[in-house]
Amino acid sequence: MGSTLVVECSRCGGLLLKPAAQKTKTCPYCGTRVKVMKAKKLASARTANQASQILRHLKTKKGVSDHQP
């Protein structure tokens, strides 16, 4: 199993989880198709669970709830 990345949507700034091997991801907040190679990578984790914990921490620092618009 590969690593999981936390990336930022280039359009709305939403934080996304994605497997490292995935090339694109649709932002669940604004619907933009994010090209992972060009996206701002905020963190990497060995497991999806670790990445999820990192994502929650980053959202808290950013002042965003889990129910981002």
C-alpha positions, 0 to 999 in steps of 0.5 A, a space after each residue: 500500500 502506498 502513501 497518502 497525500 494531503 493537498 490543497 485545491 488550487 481554486 478554493 483552498 479546500 484540503 483533500 486526501 488522495 493516494 500518492 499514485 492518483 493523478 487527479 482528484 475532484 475537489 468535494 467543495 468546489 468540484 474543480 478537477 485538481 491535477 495532483 502534480 501541480 497541487 500544493 502538497 501539505 503533508 504525506 503519511 504512510 497510511 490513510 488513517 495517519 493522513 486523516 489525522 493530519 488533515 483534521 489538524 491542518 483544518 483546525 489550524 486553518 480554522 475550518 470545520 470538517 463541513 467546509 462549504 
